[in-house]
């Protein structure tokens, strides 16, 4: 698992820039929330596949969103919610980035084992 940590006041755009610059397989579809609604992100994804991002209210042209694909985002939200059930993650008791990311990996493995045993 690979996770990165950004400051709390940093926008989602910078998080996308880190992901786009990483050496990862080509993205076919990006399923995201309104925080990622920018022309630059949409244009970058046009070549590789597409973006399933609901438009912000103030956007002049409201691009269509495939509701069935966007509904898959719920799985990610539920996973993040389960990670935050670990109080240590939700309240950020760890002071260093390394220990916080390490605990994210521990909780992820615990959830994965729980999923395998059911």
C-alpha positions in Angstrom: 0.0 0.0 0.0 1.2 3.5 -0.8 -0.1 6.5 1.0 0.9 10.1 1.1 0.1 12.7 3.7 -0.6 16.4 2.9 -1.3 19.3 5.2 -4.9 19.9 6.2 -5.1 23.3 4.5 -3.9 22.0 1.2 -6.5 21.7 -1.6 -7.3 18.5 -3.4 -5.7 19.7 -6.5 -2.2 19.3 -5.1 -3.1 15.8 -4.0 -4.0 15.0 -7.6 -0.8 16.5 -8.9 1.2 14.1 -6.6 -0.7 11.1 -7.9 -0.5 12.2 -11.6 3.3 12.6 -11.3 3.8 9.2 -9.7 5.0 6.2 -11.7 1.6 4.4 -11.8 -0.4 2.7 -14.6 -2.4 4.9 -16.8 -5.7 6.1 -15.4 -8.8 5.0 -17.3 -11.4 6.7 -15.2 -11.1 9.0 -12.2 -14.0 8.9 -9.8 -13.8 11.9 -7.5 -15.9 14.4 -5.6 -16.4 18.1 -6.4 -13.1 19.0 -4.8 -11.3 17.7 -7.9 -13.5 19.7 -10.4 -10.9 21.7 -12.3 -10.3 22.2 -16.0 -6.7 21.1 -15.7 -7.7 17.7 -14.1 -10.4 17.2 -16.7 -8.1 17.9 -19.6 -5.4 15.7 -18.2 -7.9 12.8 -18.0 -9.4 13.3 -21.5 -6.5 11.5 -23.2 -6.5 8.5 -20.9 -10.2 7.9 -20.5 -12.3 10.3 -18.6 -13.3 11.9 -15.3 -16.5 11.1 -13.4 -16.5 14.2 -11.3 -19.7 16.1 -10.4 -19.4 19.8 -11.4 -19.4 22.5 -8.8 -22.5 24.7 -8.8 -20.7 27.8 -10.1 -19.5 26.0 -13.3 -21.1 27.5 -16.4 -21.2 24.2 -18.3 -22.4 21.3 -16.3 -20.8 18.2 -17.8 -22.8 15.0 -17.5 -21.9 12.5 -14.8 -22.4 8.7 -15.2 -24.3 8.0 -12.0 -23.7 4.2 -12.1 -19.9 4.7 -12.2 -20.0 7.6 -9.6 -21.9 5.3 -7.2 -18.8 3.1 -7.0 -17.1 6.0 -5.1 -19.3 5.0 -2.1 -17.0 2.0 -1.6 -14.0 4.2 -1.1 -15.9 6.5 1.3 -16.9 3.5 3.3 -13.3 2.2 3.5 -12.1 5.6 4.7 -14.9 5.6 7.3 -13.7 2.2 8.6 -10.2 3.5 8.8 -11.4 6.5 10.8 -13.1 4.1 13.2 -9.6 3.7 14.6 -9.6 6.6 17.1 -5.9 7.0 16.7 -6.3 7.8 13.0 -9.4 10.1 13.4 -7.8 12.3 16.0 -4.2 12.2 14.7 -2.5 11.3 18.0 0.8 10.5 16.2 3.1 13.5 15.8 5.3 12.2 13.0 4.3 11.4 9.5 6.1 8.1 9.5 4.2 6.8 12.6 0.9 8.1 11.3 1.4 6.4 7.9 2.6 3.2 9.7 -0.6 3.1 11.7 -2.7 3.6 8.5 -1.0 0.5 7.1 -1.7 -1.5 10.3 -5.3 -0.6 10.4 -5.6 -1.4 6.6 -4.1 -4.8 7.2 -6.5 -5.4 10.1 -9.5 -4.5 7.9 -8.2 -6.7 5.2 -7.8 -9.7 7.5 -11.3 -9.0 8.9 -12.6 -9.1 5.3 -10.9 -12.3 4.5 -12.3 -14.1 7.6 -15.9 -13.4 6.8 
